[in-house]
């Protein structure tokens, strides 16, 4: 009965605008992270850009949470809205954690495998960008949403594989050299892998919303 009642009442659609704004910032953060992973003298600048985008995303997240409290009828369950925007924000938070580690250890050179991971993270952000608008008409978009979330899982798996390959290469490179270089490199690999994990969390939230609504 409640589901029918919610269906016939007008919904607050600006949530989708806020989701889109947030994910646009996430994409910008992923692009800045990719630029950072190119290395060189501009690493610090790109790290600062990642932090700037993370702050912008936080502001949008607060807008969403405020709208949830003040809106009578939401597009879907309030808890799902909170979980979705929180998982999206966690992804860019983890990007910032990566940038912080790079600044802390003054890293200016990155392994090729790290750069490959950076490319895949942009693909993850773009997949989320494709999925979010589909939530406005879930019933008509189940196949597309399912395909996107499955592709996200595959990307997360590829990032995991690159993480393992990169760690092995890093070990072989530094086992007779500087141990600290291995430790720092391993931490950056772990941060990059966690970004992909957070994107996979977003995909899982989208999939959960779809299941509840159909």
N, C-alpha and C positions, 0 to 999 in steps of 0.2 A: 504493500500500500504506500509506504513512504517513497519507494523507488518511483512509483507512478506519479505521486505528488510532486516530486522533484523534477520529473520529466516535463510536466506541463507548465511549470513556472519559468519565467525568464531567468537566465543564469548570468553571473558576472563574468563576462568574457575577457576582461582585461588581464586575467591570470595568464592567458596564452601570450599576450603582448609582453608581460613581465618575464615569462619563461624564455621567449625569443630574445629579449634584451640581455638576459643573463647569459644565455648560451652564446650570443654574439661576443660577449666579453670573454667567455671561456675559450672561444676560438682564437681571439686575439692573444690571450695568454699562451695558448699552445704554439702559436706562430712565434711569439717572443721567446718561448722556451727553445724552439727549433733554432732561432737566430743565436741564442746563447750557446747552443751545442756546436755551433760552427767554430767557436773559439776565437782567439785573438784578443786584441786590445779593447774591443767593445763589449766584452763579456759582462762587465759590471753594469753597463748601460742597459743591456737586455735583461739582466737580473732585476734591475730597478723597474723596468717596464712590467715584468711579471708581477711584481709586488703592487704596482699601480693598478693593474687589471684585477688583482685579487681584492683590493679595496673597493673597486667599483662593483664587483660581484657581490661583496658583502652588503653593500648599500641596497642593491636590488633584492637580495634575499630578505632583508629587513622589510622592504616594501611588500613582498609577498606575504610574509608572516603577519604584518599589520592588516593587510587586505583579508586574510583568512579570518581574523578576529572580527572584522567589521562588516563582512559580507554575509547576507542572510542565506542566499542560495549560491553555492559554488558549483563549478562544472563537474566535479566529482568529490569524493570524500575528503574532508578537511585534513584528516591524518595522512592521506595519500599525497595531497598537495604539499604538506610540510615535509614528508619524506622525500618527495621528488626534488624539491628545491634544495633541500639539505644535501642530498647526494650530489646534485650538480655543483653545489658550492664546495663540497669536499674535494671534488676533482681539481678545481683551481687552487684550493688551499694546499693540496699536495704538490702542485706545480710550484707554489711559493716556497714550500719546504725544500724542494729541489734547488731552487735558486738560492735560498739561504745557505744551504750546504756548500754550494759553489762559491759563494762570497766568503763564507767562513774559512774555507781551505784555500782560497785564492787560486782556484783552478782556472787555467786559461786554455788548456788543451783537452780534447775529448776524443774518446775512441770512436772509430767508424761505427761500431755496433750501437753505441749510445745515440749517434745521429740517426741511425735507422729506426731506433725506438722513437725518437722525436717525430719522425715522419708518420709513424703509425698512430701516435697520439693525436696528431692533427686529423687523421682519418676518423679516429674515434669521435672527436668533437664534431666533425661534419656529419657523422651518422646520427648523433643525437639531434643535430639541427634538422635533419630530415624527419626524424620520428616525432618531435614535439608537436608540429602542426597537425599531425594525423590524429592526435588525441581529441581534437575538436569534433571528430565524427568517427569514433572508435569502431562502431558497428560496421561501417563501410570499409574500414582500413585494416581489419584484422590481418589479412595476408601480408600486407606491406609492413605493418608493425612487427609481426613475427619474423619476417625476413631480416629486418634491420637489427632486431635484438639478437638474432642468431649470428649475424655477421659481426656484431660487436663482440660476442663471445669468442668467435674465431680470431678476431684481432687481438683480444686480450691474451689468447693462447700463443699467438705469434710473438707478442711482447715478452711473455714468460720464456719462450724458447730463446729469444735474443738475450734476455737477462742471463740465462744459464750459459749460453755460448760465450757471452762477453766476460762473465766471471772466470770461465776456464781460460780464455785467452789472456785475461789480466793476470791470472796466477802464473801462467807459463812465462809471461813477459817479465814479471817482477820476482819470481821465486828465488833468484840469485842476486837480486838487486835491492831496491828500496822497499821495505815492507810497508812503510807509511803510504807510499803511492798506491799500493794494492788496497789498503784499508780505505783510503779516500775514494778510489775508483769504485770499490764495491759498494760504498754508501750511496754514491750517485746512481749506480745501477739499481739499487734497491728502491730509491726514491722514484725513479722513472717507472719501474714496475708497478709501484703503488698508484701512480697516476692512472695507469691502465686499469688497475683493479677498481679504482673509484669510478671510472667510466663504465665499467661492467656493472657496478652497483646501480648506476643511473638506468642502464638498460633493463636491469632486473626490476627496478621500480616501475618503469614504463610497462613492462610485461605484466606486472602484478595489477596495475591499474586496468589494463586491457582485459585481463581475466575476470576482474570484478564487475566490469561494465557490460560484458556480453553474456 
